[in-house]
Amino acid sequence: MGEGVAIPHGVDEVRDHIDKATLGFLQFPEGVEWDRNICTVVIPIASSSDEHLEIMAALARILSNPETARQLREA
């Protein structure tokens, strides 16, 4: 997690139940505690392969820019 954004992803045991890679987007304007940090955006990832690694890398590139991360938090 960084810039107030959490990116949870599934575990191997449930991959058989996933048809295609999917993202979610949840906002918590007041913030919620997530792993002892305050989080305002959660982007869950579900994938049936290692495709989630590419998705996480793309999100990390986006979030590495503080201005872009701010815009995402305030969307």
C-alpha positions as CSV (number, residue, x, y, z in Angstrom):
1,M,0.0,0.0,0.0
2,G,1.2,3.5,-0.8
3,E,-0.2,7.0,-1.3
4,G,-3.4,5.9,0.6
5,V,-4.2,3.1,-1.8
6,A,-4.4,-0.6,-1.0
7,I,-4.2,-3.3,-3.7
8,P,-5.4,-6.6,-2.3
9,H,-5.3,-9.6,-4.5
10,G,-6.5,-13.2,-4.3
11,V,-4.7,-16.4,-3.3
12,D,-3.9,-19.4,-5.4
13,E,-6.6,-21.6,-3.8
14,V,-9.4,-19.6,-5.4
15,R,-7.9,-19.1,-8.9
16,D,-10.2,-21.9,-10.3
17,H,-13.2,-19.7,-9.6
18,I,-12.0,-16.7,-11.6
19,D,-12.9,-16.5,-15.3
20,K,-11.0,-13.4,-16.3
21,A,-8.8,-10.8,-14.7
22,T,-10.9,-8.2,-12.9
23,L,-10.3,-5.0,-11.0
24,G,-12.5,-3.2,-8.5
25,F,-12.4,0.4,-7.2
26,L,-13.6,1.3,-3.7
27,Q,-13.3,4.8,-2.2
28,F,-13.4,5.6,1.5
29,P,-13.3,9.5,1.6
30,E,-13.0,9.5,5.4
31,G,-10.3,6.7,5.2
32,V,-10.3,3.3,6.8
33,E,-7.5,1.5,8.7
34,W,-5.8,-1.0,6.5
35,D,-2.8,-2.9,7.8
36,R,-2.2,-0.2,10.4
37,N,-2.3,2.6,7.7
38,I,-5.0,4.9,6.6
39,C,-6.4,4.0,3.2
40,T,-8.8,6.0,1.1
41,V,-8.8,3.9,-2.1
42,V,-8.9,0.1,-2.5
43,I,-8.3,-1.6,-5.9
44,P,-8.8,-5.3,-5.5
45,I,-7.5,-7.6,-8.2
46,A,-8.7,-11.1,-9.1
47,S,-6.9,-13.1,-11.8
48,S,-6.6,-16.8,-12.6
49,S,-2.9,-16.6,-13.6
50,D,0.1,-14.4,-12.9
51,E,-1.6,-11.7,-14.9
52,H,-2.1,-9.9,-11.6
53,L,1.6,-9.2,-11.4
54,E,1.4,-7.1,-14.6
55,I,-1.7,-5.3,-13.3
56,M,0.0,-4.5,-9.9
57,A,3.1,-3.3,-11.8
58,A,1.0,-0.9,-13.9
59,L,-0.8,0.4,-10.8
60,A,2.5,0.9,-9.0
61,R,3.8,3.0,-12.0
62,I,0.6,5.1,-11.8
63,L,0.8,5.5,-8.0
64,S,4.5,6.4,-8.1
65,N,3.5,9.9,-9.3
66,P,2.1,11.7,-6.2
67,E,-0.1,14.0,-8.4
68,T,-1.7,11.0,-10.2
69,A,-2.2,9.2,-6.9
70,R,-3.9,12.3,-5.5
71,Q,-6.2,12.5,-8.5
72,L,-7.2,8.9,-8.1
73,R,-7.9,9.4,-4.3
74,E,-10.0,12.4,-5.1
75,A,-11.9,11.0,-8.2
